[in-house]
């Protein structure tokens, strides 16, 4: 019975990694579409939207396994923590996929026009690079929690927050020259990236709790004090 339980738990963990990889790919396609010239934007945007069906299948399988794990046998504390944390991680990835899809749909909605004014393209290229890095970190710590949890991604998240705030200020300034439609598009797209980054941080926090039983702030604080003790 325990062997079957462990196999189901391992398969659940593999589903979470697959979900992370797929969500990352959807956002990569959405960002490609957003930053591409109009003639090259439609294909990656369409692909990003189409990948949501694949995500739905993985999510449904993950949810079924989670309920099976909770019903199959009373888990010990560490197993229960893994199942419950993973259920929340699935929800984070679901929201991340929805946010990436919103970006792709914005491109398709404005096609064959370009969504972004040229003046903000570099800012969105930076947002794309930042969330791509955060998504890669997320998958890496899912695969190897012990090797990755000591590296927080708050630095990237802070930069995303600042870019989001700067873009919002830009679109509401008196000298904004691109009209109200473009202002709404830019503000909403920046917000999608900002929320995507927040969910990456949420997943990181859940993995820290899963691996250590501590919230990220407590874990990183304990690591800092331990290193100070060793150095002294």
C-alpha positions as CSV (number, residue, x, y, z in Angstrom):
1,X,0.0,0.0,0.0
2,X,2.8,2.4,0.9
3,X,4.6,1.6,-2.4
4,X,1.5,2.5,-4.4
5,X,1.1,5.7,-2.3
6,X,4.7,6.7,-2.9
7,X,4.4,6.0,-6.6
8,X,1.3,8.2,-6.8
9,X,3.1,11.0,-4.8
10,X,6.1,10.8,-7.2
11,X,3.8,11.0,-10.2
12,X,2.1,14.0,-8.7
13,X,5.5,15.7,-8.2
14,X,6.4,14.9,-11.9
15,X,3.1,16.5,-13.0
16,X,3.9,19.7,-11.1
17,X,7.3,19.9,-12.9
18,X,5.6,19.3,-16.3
19,X,3.0,22.0,-15.4
20,X,5.8,24.4,-14.6
21,X,7.6,23.7,-17.9
22,X,4.4,24.1,-19.9
23,X,3.4,27.3,-18.3
24,X,6.9,28.7,-18.9
25,X,6.6,27.8,-22.6
26,X,3.2,29.5,-22.8
27,X,4.6,32.7,-21.4
28,X,7.6,32.5,-23.7
29,X,5.3,32.2,-26.7
30,X,3.1,35.1,-25.5
31,X,6.1,37.3,-25.0
32,X,7.5,36.4,-28.4
33,X,4.2,37.4,-29.9
34,X,4.0,40.7,-28.0
35,X,7.5,41.8,-29.0
36,X,7.4,40.6,-32.6
37,X,6.7,42.6,-35.6
38,X,3.0,42.3,-36.6
39,X,3.6,39.9,-39.4
40,X,5.4,37.5,-37.1
41,X,3.2,37.9,-34.0
42,X,0.1,35.8,-34.9
43,X,1.7,32.4,-34.9
44,X,3.3,32.4,-31.5
45,X,0.2,34.0,-30.0
46,X,-2.0,31.3,-31.5
47,X,0.3,28.6,-30.2
48,X,0.2,30.1,-26.7
49,X,-3.5,30.0,-26.6
50,X,-3.6,26.5,-28.0
51,X,-1.3,25.2,-25.3
52,X,-4.0,25.9,-22.6
53,X,-5.7,22.7,-23.5
54,X,-2.6,20.7,-22.7
55,X,-2.4,22.6,-19.4
56,X,-6.0,21.8,-18.6
57,X,-5.2,18.1,-19.0
58,X,-2.2,18.2,-16.7
59,X,-4.1,20.3,-14.1
60,X,-7.0,17.9,-14.0
61,X,-4.7,14.9,-13.7
62,X,-2.8,16.6,-10.8
63,X,-6.0,17.5,-9.0
64,X,-7.2,13.9,-9.3
65,X,-3.9,12.6,-7.9
66,X,-4.1,15.0,-5.0
67,X,-7.5,13.8,-4.0
68,X,-6.4,10.2,-4.4
69,X,-3.4,10.8,-2.1
70,X,-5.6,12.4,0.5
71,X,-8.1,9.6,0.4
72,X,-5.9,6.6,-0.3
73,X,-4.1,6.4,3.0
74,X,-3.5,8.7,6.0
75,X,-0.3,10.5,5.0
76,X,2.5,11.3,7.5
77,X,3.2,15.0,8.3
78,X,5.8,15.5,5.5
79,X,3.6,13.8,2.9
80,X,0.6,15.8,3.9
81,X,2.7,19.0,3.6
82,X,3.8,18.0,0.1
83,X,0.3,17.2,-1.1
84,X,-1.3,20.4,0.3
85,X,1.6,22.6,-0.9
86,X,1.4,21.0,-4.3
87,X,-2.4,21.7,-4.5
88,X,-1.7,25.4,-4.0
89,X,1.2,25.3,-6.5
90,X,-1.1,23.9,-9.2
91,X,-3.5,26.8,-8.5
92,X,-0.5,29.3,-8.9
93,X,0.5,27.7,-12.2
94,X,-3.2,27.8,-13.4
95,X,-3.3,31.6,-12.7
96,X,0.1,32.0,-14.4
97,X,-1.1,30.3,-17.5
98,X,-4.2,32.5,-17.6
99,X,-2.1,35.6,-17.3
100,X,0.2,34.5,-20.2
101,X,-2.8,33.7,-22.3
102,X,-4.2,37.2,-21.7
103,X,-1.1,38.6,-23.2
104,X,-1.3,36.3,-26.3
105,X,-5.0,37.2,-26.7
106,X,-4.2,40.9,-26.5
107,X,-1.9,40.4,-29.5
108,X,-4.5,38.5,-31.5
109,X,-7.2,41.1,-30.6
110,X,-5.1,43.9,-32.0
111,X,-3.7,42.0,-35.0
112,X,-2.6,43.1,-37.6
113,X,-1.8,46.2,-35.6
114,X,0.9,46.1,-33.0
115,X,-0.2,46.2,-29.4
116,X,2.8,48.1,-27.9
117,X,3.9,51.6,-28.8
118,X,7.6,51.6,-29.8
119,X,8.5,53.8,-26.8
120,X,7.7,51.0,-24.3
121,X,8.9,47.9,-26.2
122,X,12.3,47.9,-24.4
123,X,10.5,47.9,-21.0
124,X,8.4,44.9,-22.0
125,X,11.5,43.1,-23.3
126,X,13.0,43.6,-19.9
127,X,9.8,42.4,-18.2
128,X,9.9,39.3,-20.5
129,X,13.5,38.5,-19.6
130,X,12.8,38.9,-15.8
131,X,9.8,36.6,-15.7
132,X,11.5,34.1,-17.9
133,X,14.4,34.0,-15.4
134,X,11.9,33.6,-12.5
135,X,10.1,30.8,-14.3
136,X,13.4,29.0,-14.9
137,X,14.3,29.4,-11.2
138,X,10.8,28.0,-10.3
139,X,11.3,24.9,-12.4
140,X,14.8,24.4,-11.1
141,X,13.8,24.5,-7.4
142,X,10.9,22.2,-8.1
143,X,13.3,19.6,-9.5
144,X,15.9,20.2,-6.7
145,X,14.4,21.9,-3.7
146,X,17.5,21.3,-1.5
147,X,19.8,22.9,-4.1
148,X,17.6,25.9,-5.0
149,X,15.7,27.2,-2.0
150,X,18.6,29.2,-0.6
151,X,18.4,31.6,-3.6
152,X,15.4,34.0,-3.3
153,X,13.9,35.6,-6.4
154,X,12.7,38.7,-4.7
155,X,15.3,40.8,-6.5
156,X,13.7,40.1,-9.9
157,X,10.2,40.5,-8.5
158,X,11.1,44.0,-7.1
159,X,12.4,45.0,-10.5
160,X,9.2,43.8,-12.2
161,X,7.2,45.8,-9.6
162,X,9.2,48.9,-10.4
163,X,8.8,48.5,-14.1
164,X,5.0,48.0,-13.7
165,X,4.8,51.2,-11.6
166,X,6.9,53.1,-14.1
167,X,4.7,52.0,-17.0
168,X,1.5,52.9,-15.2
169,X,2.9,56.4,-14.5
170,X,3.9,56.8,-18.1
171,X,0.4,55.9,-19.4
172,X,-1.3,58.4,-17.1
173,X,1.1,61.2,-17.7
174,X,0.0,64.4,-19.5
175,X,2.5,63.9,-22.3
176,X,1.3,60.3,-23.1
177,X,1.0,60.5,-26.9
178,X,-0.5,57.2,-27.9
179,X,-4.1,57.5,-26.9
180,X,-6.4,55.9,-24.4
181,X,-6.6,52.5,-26.0
182,X,-2.8,52.0,-26.0
183,X,-2.7,53.3,-22.4
184,X,-5.1,50.7,-21.3
185,X,-3.3,47.9,-23.2
186,X,0.1,48.9,-21.8
187,X,-1.2,49.2,-18.2
188,X,-3.0,45.8,-18.4
189,X,-0.1,44.0,-20.1
190,X,2.4,45.3,-17.5
191,X,0.0,44.2,-14.8
192,X,-0.2,40.6,-16.2
193,X,3.6,40.4,-16.0
194,X,3.6,41.7,-12.5
195,X,1.0,39.2,-11.3
196,X,2.9,36.4,-13.1
197,X,6.0,37.3,-11.2
198,X,4.1,37.4,-7.9
199,X,2.9,33.8,-8.6
200,X,6.5,32.7,-9.2
201,X,7.3,34.1,-5.7
202,X,4.3,32.3,-4.3
203,X,5.5,29.0,-5.7
204,X,9.0,29.6,-4.3
205,X,7.5,30.3,-0.9
206,X,5.5,27.1,-1.0
207,X,8.6,25.0,-2.0
208,X,10.5,26.5,0.9
209,X,7.7,25.5,3.3
210,X,7.5,22.1,1.7
211,X,11.3,21.5,2.0
212,X,11.9,23.1,5.4
213,X,8.6,23.6,7.2
214,X,9.5,27.3,7.4
215,X,8.2,30.4,5.6
216,X,10.8,31.9,3.2
217,X,11.7,34.8,5.5
218,X,12.3,32.5,8.4
219,X,14.4,30.1,6.3
220,X,16.6,32.7,4.8
221,X,17.0,34.4,8.2
222,X,18.2,31.1,9.7
223,X,20.6,30.6,6.8
224,X,22.0,34.0,7.3
225,X,22.5,33.6,11.1
226,X,24.1,30.2,10.6
227,X,26.6,31.6,8.1
228,X,27.4,34.4,10.4
229,X,28.1,32.0,13.2
230,X,30.4,29.9,11.0
231,X,32.3,32.9,9.8
232,X,32.8,34.2,13.4
